[in-house]
Amino acid sequence: MTGTMPSLATVGPPRLLAGLDETAWMDRAAHTAVHGPAPELNVRELTALAEDIGLRGRGGAGFLFARKLRAVTDSLRRTGSGAAVVVNGSEGEPGCLKDTALLLFAPHLVLDGAVLAAKALGAHEVAVGVTRSDVEESLRRAIAERGSAGPGIGVTRLPERFVTGESSALVRGIDGGPALPSGRRIRTSDSGLGGVPTLLSNTETFAQLAVAARLGAMGYGAVGLPTEPGTVMLTVAGTHVVETPTGLPIPYVLELCGTAPGQGVLVGGYHGGWLPPDAARAATVSRDSLAAVDGVLGAGALLPLPETTCPVGETVRVAGWLAEQSAGQCGPCALGLPALADALADAADGGGQHALDTVRTRIAAVERRGACSHPDGSTRFVSSALTVFAEEFAAHALGHGCGRPTLGALPLPAAERTRAASPTARIGGPAPAPAEQMLVDWTLCRGHGLCADLLPGLLRLGSDGYPERAVIPVPGRMRQRALRAVRRCPALALRVEVAG
């Protein structure tokens, strides 16, 4: 996603995006002129404010911010240690750009919220984790403008992958370790950055906090629903970023961005779920409204599916990408998600009712068994697609198909978008790719032999039961089978890469 620039718009009085109609990057002077000086609140006042406005995390899970503050303050009382504040600016979701927009154009608003929380908690450190070079540059410029007063602020560039935004992965990465989920059920409020109690939330949450501290609870609640006051930032169709009051009809938001519900709307991103057209037309930008139609706001993404593209093919593309984003640290994720993606592809290729039943079996084998939320979020996406596009999946499984090409309407990183846009990119069709080779990692290989069964004629086993060669050229016609072998290797000892 590096280099993708969001198109910005507001509906009603702008709050987070205020002033950006006059400048492309809000420096400290312009920021102060628009928003006013940053206030200071003690932890009791800050917690009360967050509770009064019902502020929730805007990164996906939607935890109450006041509850996070209380958890950190409770840990501080027990341990007597210092605290830290972490801003999650990684946004590894291909269909999300709202946090990127804030960090690129209004970084001081985000930093105001983080510093406000740090001062209230007595924390001496604010750490921001990002994955894009342009976001890192924007933050470093803003930090330099702020000088050395107050808590120290640092920014860390982390690998650009989906699981980087998981809380333990983010903290480990900032601490200098691998940006991968730890798999341990330890809350960051108990032990986070540097082992101290840590307040961690996403970019928009801290920006909303900064606005609310300036306006107060009543002023903040002057916009939006009484039960869900304020504004929400949304990414629409993977390109438009909109700040809207809560309660606005979702069809109006889509229309503002030049689109419509189409065949359905994916709400909450690739760990969210699909709304059929009728439900999308009836829903508003509200957690309660979306919950009534079994939807979740999640990461704030609205991804409508145009009538011209194949919903089955789009689901297969995204499921395959989600499988590739596994941290490779637990079986349900490293083996279960690739197996689910393979089963989906088999069903899309006309594998019959048995293939669809296999998909559901794979989902059941993965759910609630992962070391982090990635497996559950991925299966939620697939399960929702199976429900909303049931007729299309049945038609594909029976070999009839739906007659539509897969156009790549759901955003994926650049290489995957290029493959999806190719005229030959169809369900079961060839995918153009550069010359590739399969590599065997001898430090991991355990001689299971499954790879030879999956790739007869390409990979041969020696007399000792191990592959004869460590580097094997992969013909284009066998690329998909080679990738399947990589996914199914029990020891994770295979990989496919472009030949050097």
Steps between C-alpha positions, in 0.01 A plus 500: 500500500798733519445802277119477490361845576148536640239736362361702794144622559282603794125492560384771738741696722850350469682420821796276434548629145432865581734739321617254237305688233761775533825306535628162387692439825401655831814638661506596868402864444209416269389220730490732803321770302223254400466291816635726771759413765505150642342476847629287787281266705585275791425131467171527689378781274619322188328175598175684577513677163558176311212341688262792445546493123510120478834510320596164355814384324473562127734226386266202482408349836329814632604474865383780727787745542403580860533131583851496350597802709370335817685177421830687467447708815411183694822337379700808600357486853589131531849518354614851585678509164496758225262498204524532121263605222500331160324625187414231248554665162579182308165462315596182316151460355511558120152654502573751778661842470334711770782478755753555223311817402520637853870426534582639157297820524422571868772328708493761780140412587597137552807594700294742714273214605789267575692763699182592690460137607871465580500804728186380678660160565841641588657320204834624372475332161263512203578249223338495157520190282460549124570304182513767225803714425290810420313465831828464686633816334185697586523398864870580529434849362221551754708366790786734407261797506384413851844523657612319814233616744275231646525123456748368248339400169650238273390345172595149387466364147376140502445237228196570284283198563151434634596354838739785586205690648421229756576651840775262612658503152506880500655520847760232422595678179541837670705332771741374235370146468308331219174676414303179551227408749642357819221244541492576872179615668663795676333837473715798405336687788684258730826458307559678174781719367819426693296278733310792659123562501417644159204689359468386140242621251481588135564828322143626469424427865771740618390763249142475626630532856685820410184652350280394792744649754468836325121492456396329823234228515209730413677665209619166368145363520356788298569292188379145440259275685422553871594137564813513282616862494762648271635411160642188340767469235428252223696367204264448205588273208864497610572852372272760664533610862186661645437658839130468575274553802363178645147419387552588132343247257761274346353538146555876528865449595547268202326746267727780622795289383343422163396144569203289616433180700523287183491129581575571866727701728788360702492692828795500740766389255638151436432397859145634468193366323278549198166680505257407223373800299170537689676497839763748378228738378326486839812541716653818637850586620434369848615201698143431617357528148763268357461252785129476416593362155788284633765750392794657681669834436839337565786687336262752341509369142204496261579289194207477256514220245408619146245303297763434231738281699478140623443483879641146516820600324537806723459284810760250375750782434465651846497163679825409327658830602384459860658154506829648376490755784528229766771554757575129467504446876200276559339218307151650456656801329808359323327184376128559554462823303690374192291182510187714515619709205572183301155361579339825387693488172391138448135596555534793260651268239192275496588261779135427577311490828782302659735795441257741668464260793879488525511881522265492798703221660817708461328799660395293801854366537647852520245697703593591859829309484751762389769671705365839386185635336613451140350151451164599649483821298587316180240229553242769581562654159466166319192388698328828426574469128362145494175630652449819298615351167360149554347474151822606330708250699254222417511588130880490497520179698265332252714616208261758355670813636336842506625623164689797644877556502695564818598865467691545826249744649609419855832680566814291539868598485635603161635163379171326571301783336709459183426128483129555564470765226648273233252385230603141579439534873186291542402234747713201415679690221874557465661784696788671323813511712875548458735201501492346845672229695420285798751499783541231764617617843710208624496636856123442512438207264405179683461269201121472518483446122164672456656748253590220259143370506370847418762570230567176311743554216633823648636398839659159559606343828840341547566162654500664843146633451606864467474715183792444263554871433480814709409727204236388247380718206120534498330500155215751475244223446594346838515821702170448683590142589841615625336762721267233633800284589654796684181550699463136590858422599465392867847636584454831308827413320400611149469837336453634147681815392595680181809345347807718539 
